[in-house]
Amino acid sequence: MDNKYSWIINYISDNGAVDILNSVFVDAYIEHFNANFKVTNYGANK
């Protein structure tokens, strides 16, 4: 299983359902994987 997929499944298991506009989830994903992001005026913070 892909590392990112496993992380998402574990995150959902620990925190409940999420979507790509959930700022807590998005911030945790970006920080965990050091992912690139672009700040926008809508959706999640990053």
Secondary structure, 3 states (H helix, E strand, C coil): CCHHHHHHHHHHHHHCCCCCCCHHHHHHHHHHHCCCCCCCCCCCCC
